Amino acid sequence: MDDITSASAEQIAQRIRSRELSVLEVYEAHAARIEALNPLLNAIIAVDPAAARAEALRADARIAAGDAAPLLGVPYTVKDNLWVEGRVVSQGSALFADFVAPRDAVAVQRMRAAGAVLLGITNCSEFACKGVTTNRIHGPTRNPWDVSLTPGGSSGGAASAVAAGLCPLAITTDGGGSTRRPAALVGAVGMKPSAGLIPHPYGFEEPVFGNSVIGQIARTVGDIAATLDVIVGPDRADPATANAPGETHFVDRLRKAPRDLRIAFSPRLGLGFAVDPDVAQSVRSAVSHLQTSGIQVDEADPTWPEGTSEQALMPLQLAGLAAIYGRRFRENIWDIDPDIAAQIEAGLKTTGAEVALALLFREELYRRLDQFFHRYDLLVTPTVPCVAWPLTQLGPGEIEGQATTRRGHAVFTPIFNHTYLPACSVPCGLDRSGLPIGLQVVGPRFTDASVLQIASRVETQNAIDFTRPRTPTTGATAQVQIE
């Protein structure tokens, strides 16, 4: 058997449906790869081989009975902040080191019903509130392009696993870029769907109310579309999805040529963000390819209210963390990540007025983007203004030759969580040291299919093969493929 772990989810599903491979064979190939590479990467922090084999055998039985479900037999992982019934799910926190999920999250439930095979739980930062993936109980996750570098966070475990071929699909969360930024840093595709598209009524309390959605990381845009076809749809237990229009048939729509779209390219989001030259050049080159293919792209920025920044909205996360964990933090009952401790301390000092001002500001941002999307159908920006940085640092230190804060890498993503919009990161190039760069496509709420269509066009026009990083190494110059 050839190396099925280099295939996309759609390719794996097709080979299973054609009986070229059994689901059990596919599972065993990925399990062997996890055993070989995961000790170095620390991307997957929990596996249950017996349960996975049982799922694989059930999927094989469905295939034998003529079932042709789109993701039947496809391996996937789940981030360590989403409930998986009967499994320890810790949110990367010692506070939940022994927590056993009482039921599946809806997205997990739907993946199970579709016959996908759960490979394991992926690492994340504590409470998914940090831009790198490390915590006090599982340690750091490494970037497979260079293990001395971070894959970002908070979904760094999922991103690392997909990029290294440990799994073709990962179910994640994205509360401020936690899916898109890690995907960009490892050369994968990361999707943050519109708020309300995928229900999430069962699970841990979310610190940033209304921001976090169920995300997906995959090797291809087509795999993202196939996953959405399985997990999208309202649930009466989730009021945010009960009356959402919701798009369907993502795979079918992806195969169609995009309608006449007016796309805006905003290289610094109109906020003067620093962007490393290699990133700026790579994103601009991808935009030029879109224009050459006949798609209308103008350079244009949204018009923002005075004071627009992540800091203006940060009181929501700080207060949310304090509300959920403040009492136990004061009791000093668990070994907490110092960075998360600092956020909770700040949240305990945040006033109700500061939270109200942040909520009002969020509403104004939504109105400004609504006005912008009357002029344009989609917006293109960089996903991350730099490439992956050293594992030991919270952030890159400097961007475009300028000193930056620990959140300087995160500036292009959170605003679209606060405004409930769909956004997809797709690989668009490599920097001069050979590290991946991502481009972000954003659209109005519930235009996820259009976002994916343009992401797919960027993917198609990119001649670089991003399906596999190089062998995990401490030097970014090694050229040997993982095999």
Helices and strands as residue ranges (DSSP letters): G 4-6, H 9-17, H 23-41, E 44-46, H 49-64, E 75-79, G 94-96, H 106-113, E 117-122, G 126-128, H 156-163, E 169-174, H 180-186, E 189-192, E 213-218, H 221-231, H 239-242, H 250-254, E 262-265, H 277-292, E 296-299, H 310-330, H 338-349, H 352-375, E 378-382, E 398-399, E 402-403, G 408-410, H 414-418, E 423-430, E 436-442, H 448-461
